[in-house]
Amino acid sequence: MSVHERKQRERAERERLIVATARELAEQQGWDAVTTRRLAERIEYSQPVLYSHFRGKREIIGAVALEGAAEMASAVRAATSAADGPRERVAALALTYLDFAARNPAVYDALFQLDGGLAYAREDTPEPLKDAFAALLETLAEVAGDGVHPGLFTEVFWASLHGLATLTRAGRLLPEEAAGRVELLVDRLAVV
């Protein structure tokens, strides 16, 4: 291994450490607790080293969002591939999405609430975000119904899930009714 390759590997490891530490801190104490000074202290590097990887908190939020998008896509695909039949796949998708949002609130915020400097629904959208949408589309396209554009249907279904996740987390919806909401959403929107 050349010196250049070793330095690249070390740089990538530092970047992973910064992102993991930011994510951990945000999950424990919220995104307001994530500052470059605090991150530098926790990872035991100087702030200039941190800035050599990320220009600031916004880019760190974006990196956490991209990591979260990849994890969400993987979880959705695993859940839907294990389900039998279109309705069961859609229900598995919905439950997995809502579970991901509940278990990873800081990551979910990075993905959908905070400004991480990422482009959504454009040509320059980063691949992990495109792939997360594709993971939803793969299952939802089969239940969109005749004459309904699968991408549009996926956006509406996703927006419904996002609303459920956000309102539940904010305490606006009772958690004990979550299963009934998912069942209603699947029954009313998914054409099986």
Secondary structure by P-SEA (a helix, b strand, c coil): ccaaaaaaaaaaaaaaaaaaaaaaaaaacccccccaaaaaaaacccaaaaaaccccaaaaaaaaaaaaaaaaaaaaaaaaaacccaaaaaaaaaaaaaaaaaacaaaaaaacccccccccccccccaaaaaaaaaaaacccccccccccaaaaaaaaaaaaaaaaaaaaaccccccaaaaaaaaaaaccccc
